Amino acid sequence: MARKTGSHSEITGPRIRDAALKLFARHGFAAVSMRQIAAEVGVQAGALYLYTPDKETLLFDLLKAHMDDLLAAWDADDPGGAPVARLEGFVRFHIRFNLERPDAVFLSYMELRNLGAANFAAIEALRKTYETRLETILRDGQGAGVFALPDTKIATLAIIAMLTGVNTWYREGGRLSRAAVGDLYWDMVRKSVAA
């Protein structure tokens, strides 16, 4: 099938990903068809296959891009230095990054089950890489005597779950600003790990 006049891959590809992200987050992966995505973008359903071989690959690409962006952004934002400062940086970063991407965060937690084994393993490995960034901070703090944790792995998972949970209740323009949420969550995390 020939490309539609005025169609540009550098424009259409991102529009397909944006539409899929929005539709998957709103209706769930299983409920969304490739035809719905095509209609949202304004192209024929067959045109989607110029950009992705199938719906699962499209989901995988969205999840992988989110994790790649998350890891790159944290690596660029990591303040380094003492464990307490790094932990505060991590808490504030995680909240800030995820509040700007609620649909991607939702997909990362709710639609992972729709990936085949190989794709699931690849995303799980990226998630573990991110978790290791936090666990390293906690271990360093434990070694320095500033954090008291019976199990750094469990603490890592609990902190990430708590921070990611902000996306389920936070509303822009609500009672708390993003900065206030960061302050409150940093205070809770700090107290939970304090020696």
SULPEHU-V28112 format. One record per backbone hydrogen bond with DSSP energy under -0.5 kcal/mol. NH is the residue of the N-H (numbers start at 0). CO is the residue of the C=O. Records with the same first field share a line. If there is no record, write none. Layout:
# SULPEHU-V28112
NH: CO ; CO
This chain:
# SULPEHU-V28112
6: 3
10: 7
11: 7
12: 8
14: 10
15: 11
16: 12
17: 13
18: 14
19: 15
20: 16
21: 17
22: 18
23: 19
24: 20
25: 21
26: 22
27: 22 ; 23
31: 27 ; 28
36: 32
37: 33
38: 34
39: 35
40: 36
41: 37
42: 37
46: 43
47: 43 ; 44
48: 45
49: 46
50: 47
51: 47
57: 53
58: 54
59: 55
60: 56
61: 57
62: 58
63: 59
64: 60
65: 61
66: 62
67: 63
68: 64
69: 65
70: 66
71: 67
72: 68
73: 69
74: 70
75: 71
76: 72
77: 73
85: 81
86: 82
87: 83
88: 84
89: 85
90: 86
91: 87
92: 88
93: 89
94: 90
95: 91
96: 92
97: 93
98: 94
99: 95
100: 97
104: 100
105: 101
106: 102
107: 103
108: 104 ; 105
109: 105
110: 106
113: 110
114: 111
119: 115
120: 116
121: 117
122: 118
123: 119
124: 120
125: 121
126: 122
127: 123
128: 124
129: 125
130: 126
131: 127
132: 128
133: 129
134: 130
135: 131
136: 132
137: 133
138: 134
139: 135
140: 136
141: 137
142: 138
143: 139
144: 141
145: 140
146: 140
147: 192
148: 146
154: 150
155: 151
156: 152
157: 153
158: 154
159: 155
160: 156
161: 157
162: 158
163: 159
164: 160
165: 162
166: 163
167: 164
168: 164 ; 165
169: 165
173: 170
180: 176
181: 177
182: 178
183: 179
184: 180
185: 181
186: 182
187: 183
188: 184
189: 185
190: 186
191: 187
192: 188 ; 189
193: 189
194: 145
